Amino acid sequence: MGILALAGLVLSLALLIPPAQKQILVAMSAIPLLLLLIGQLILPRSRRSIRVWFNPIVLEIGDELVPLFDEGAPMSRLSGRDLTYSSFQQWHDFEIVPHRFWLLAAIGLLSPVAIWASLQKQVGVSGTVSLFYYSAIRWSILTAISKRWVWERHMLRLNGIALAAFSVSTEGRYHQIRYNFVDPEDGHRSGWFECMICNRSDDMTIIFYDSDNPDRSVPAVGLMFHRLVWRERPAPVIVPRANQET
């Protein structure tokens, strides 16, 4: 609603100041494109590798630690891959890969068209209704999506990384993701996150959080423009016995 209110304010100024109307509308139309460029050129590079330590899932009974799953038994899914108990107590490598480029490309094409249209004609009072109901809504949608792109790129710079279980509930058009994770000081943290797109086929997710303020976090499963891909470890090189003897 804040972006829509801003659109209404800017369009009102454009109507009240006819001599500067084209300049105001051009600047307004350029904002989504500018946000795309900020996310691509200033914030993190398009691909980034991370390492995550998978802690074992155990129950503490008295002084004894009892695993919840048998060795090799399937437990849950993460980034499209089944996890087994043997996946834990070791490091795993992932790559952050940009996702849904078609949506970013659409914004990149529509913004120049809007800039061109702003230069073509002057909008008078008679065009107020059309201007508010169509231009404001279209601009608000493009700006909100572009703003989300920049926000994700910024949050992925957080240096805290943890594995977490999560649950999803749906309210209207939005999914609410609730998750729990453990920070390096063994502090149990929880959070919630609202998004329109969520991969509900996974049971676990990676959390990016601020190590100085662990309550500031985002789950990878709710990202719109990025996804985590497992990095395949290179197969060990087997040297033939004949070569070893020489």
Secondary structure, DSSP 8 states (H G I E B T S, - for coil): -HHHHHHHHHHHHHHH-GGGHHHHHHHHHHHHHHHHHIIIIISS-S-EEEEEEE---EEEETTEEEESS-TT-EEEEETTEEEEGGGSSEEEEEEEEE--HHHHHHHHHHHHHHHHHHHH----GGGHHHIIIIIHHHHHHHHHHHHHHHHHHHHTT--EEEEEEEEEEEETTEEEEEEEEE-TT--EEEEEEEES---TT-SEEEEEEETTEEEEEEEGGG-SSEEEEE----------HHHHH-
